[in-house]
Amino acid sequence: MFDRNLRDATDERLLAAVACGEEAALRELHRRHAGAAVRFAWRVLGDVADAEEAVADAFCDIWRKAHRFNGAARVRTWLLGIVRHKALDLLRRRRGGPMASLDEEGEHLQDVGAAPDPQDEVIRSQEAERVQRCFEKLNPAQREALYLAVVEGLTVAEIARIQDVPLGTVATRIHHARRKLRECAQGE
């Protein structure tokens, strides 16, 4: 019954179906959220293979623990919280490892069929590299909070749930991260 309506089902309905043992619902949740989960884990771990491992572990947990979802957050927020814990566990097991930084996901998309201006491409590339260098100077908690806010579009409340800190801490992290990025970009 559920297979036909998977694409139209809300994440909450899918998770409820996962809690009842519906493998197809888990596959649909994975289809919807695995890309963002891997990107997020990659930022923590700095390695794509490790990120994929953390996400695979997270989805195994989701399969086993879907019944624990209480609706206090969006499914994506709950899921990214599990991914974060799996990534941090993997990071601890491997005794360190670089915290990855933001890549050029924020670059502007060009119109299809429009030939890029080489000078614009060079300028855009230089700007992205400058922002990358500045982003790497942020502390890990600030990088993570800013990534979740800017790239994933999560709210402060959702980030607080993922980072397991008070709302004010997240707001402060994002505020300081933005200020440091601005100061760094102007100073370079």
C-alpha positions as a printed Julia matrix, in Angstrom:
188×3 Matrix{Float64}:
  0.0    0.0     0.0
  2.7    2.46    0.93
  4.91   2.05   -2.15
  2.51   3.95   -4.41
  2.35   7.01   -2.21
  5.98   7.27   -1.13
  6.86  10.31   -3.17
  3.81  12.2    -1.88
  4.18  11.16    1.77
  5.49  13.62    4.33
  8.72  12.82    6.1
  6.74  12.25    9.27
  4.52   9.65    7.56
  7.58   7.98    6.09
  9.24   7.79    9.48
  6.09   6.34   11.01
  6.11   3.7     8.27
  9.79   2.99    8.98
  8.86   2.47   12.64
  6.39  -0.18   11.42
  9.11  -1.94    9.44
  8.46  -0.51    5.95
 11.8   -0.77    4.13
 10.49   1.17    1.15
  9.79   4.14    3.43
 13.38   4.04    4.68
 14.62   3.99    1.09
 12.5    7.05    0.31
 13.81   8.92    3.37
 17.32   8.0     2.25
 16.59   9.25   -1.28
 15.35  12.57    0.11
 17.98  13.26    2.74
 21.15  11.22    2.13
 22.79  13.85   -0.09
 22.44  16.59    2.52
 23.45  14.15    5.26
 26.66  13.16    3.44
 27.55  16.81    2.76
 26.98  17.62    6.42
 29.02  14.63    7.64
 31.78  15.51    5.17
 32.07  18.94    6.8
 32.65  17.26   10.14
 34.93  14.46    8.95
 36.76  15.93    5.96
 36.54  12.67    4.01
 33.77  11.51    1.7
 34.19   7.81    2.47
 34.01   8.51    6.21
 30.97  10.73    5.65
 29.22   7.99    3.71
 30.03   5.52    6.49
 28.6    7.87    9.13
 25.42   8.36    7.08
 25.05   4.6     6.55
 25.4    4.08   10.3
 22.86   6.84   10.91
 20.31   5.25    8.59
 20.8    1.91   10.36
 20.0    3.71   13.61
 17.0    5.37   12.01
 15.73   1.95   10.96
 16.07   0.68   14.54
 14.99   3.84   16.37
 12.32   5.41   14.16
  9.75   4.71   16.88
 11.62   7.17   19.14
 10.86  10.16   16.93
  8.46  12.33   18.92
  7.76  15.11   16.45
  9.49  17.79   18.54
 11.63  18.67   15.49
 11.42  18.22   11.76
 12.49  14.79   10.53
 15.45  16.32    8.69
 16.65  17.99   11.89
 16.3   14.74   13.85
 18.09  12.85   11.08
 20.98  15.35   10.87
 21.36  15.14   14.63
 21.87  11.39   14.34
 24.33  11.9    11.47
 26.25  14.43   13.56
 26.57  11.99   16.46
 27.71   9.2    14.13
 30.27  11.51   12.49
 31.61  12.68   15.85
 31.81   9.07   17.06
 33.78   8.15   13.94
 36.01  11.19   14.42
 36.73  10.17   18.04
 37.46   6.59   17.0
 39.94   7.78   14.44
 41.59  10.08   16.99
 41.22  13.43   15.35
 41.23  14.33   11.71
 40.62  17.67   10.13
 37.3   19.37   10.4
 36.22  19.97    6.84
 35.17  23.35    5.67
 32.62  24.85    3.34
 33.26  24.26   -0.33
 31.96  26.28   -3.21
 28.32  25.21   -2.9
 27.33  28.84   -2.65
 28.62  29.67   -6.1
 26.08  31.21   -8.41
 24.54  29.02  -11.07
 24.83  30.26  -14.59
 22.08  30.31  -17.16
 22.01  27.19  -19.28
 23.54  27.89  -22.65
 25.28  31.09  -21.56
 29.03  31.01  -22.13
 30.86  32.0   -18.94
 33.07  35.06  -19.09
 36.61  33.87  -18.25
 37.36  37.01  -16.25
 34.17  36.56  -14.2
 35.12  32.92  -13.6
 38.57  33.91  -12.3
 37.09  36.56  -10.0
 34.42  34.17   -8.73
 37.05  31.48   -8.12
 39.29  33.91   -6.22
 36.36  35.08   -4.09
 35.38  31.47   -3.31
 38.96  30.67   -2.3
 39.1   33.73   -0.04
 35.81  32.8     1.64
 37.07  29.19    1.96
 40.26  30.33    3.72
 38.25  32.56    6.05
 35.73  29.82    6.73
 38.54  27.44    7.72
 39.67  29.94   10.37
 36.35  29.63   12.24
 36.21  27.25   15.16
 34.46  23.91   14.41
 31.26  24.76   16.3
 30.9   28.06   14.43
 31.6   26.39   11.06
 29.0   23.73   11.73
 26.35  26.21   12.88
 26.95  28.53    9.93
 26.88  25.63    7.46
 23.59  24.34    8.87
 22.07  27.82    8.74
 23.33  28.96    5.34
 23.66  25.8     3.26
 21.02  23.56    4.84
 18.66  26.43    5.66
 17.9   25.22    9.17
 16.49  27.46   11.87
 18.34  28.36   15.05
 16.06  26.01   16.98
 16.84  23.14   14.62
 20.58  23.79   14.83
 20.36  23.96   18.62
 18.72  20.55   18.61
 21.42  19.1    16.34
 24.32  20.66   18.26
 22.63  19.93   21.6
 23.14  23.48   22.89
 20.81  26.33   23.92
 19.24  28.57   21.26
 21.3   31.54   22.4
 24.53  29.61   21.91
 23.64  28.85   18.3
 22.64  32.46   17.62
 25.92  33.64   19.14
 27.94  31.13   17.1
 26.31  32.23   13.87
 26.65  35.92   14.73
 30.36  35.58   15.56
 31.0   33.35   12.54
 29.47  35.91   10.17
 31.37  38.76   11.81
 34.68  36.84   11.6
 34.04  35.95    7.96
 33.32  39.59    7.11
 36.42  40.83    8.93
 38.61  38.14    7.38
 37.3   38.72    3.84
 37.85  42.48    4.17
 41.32  41.98    5.6
 42.61  39.65    2.87
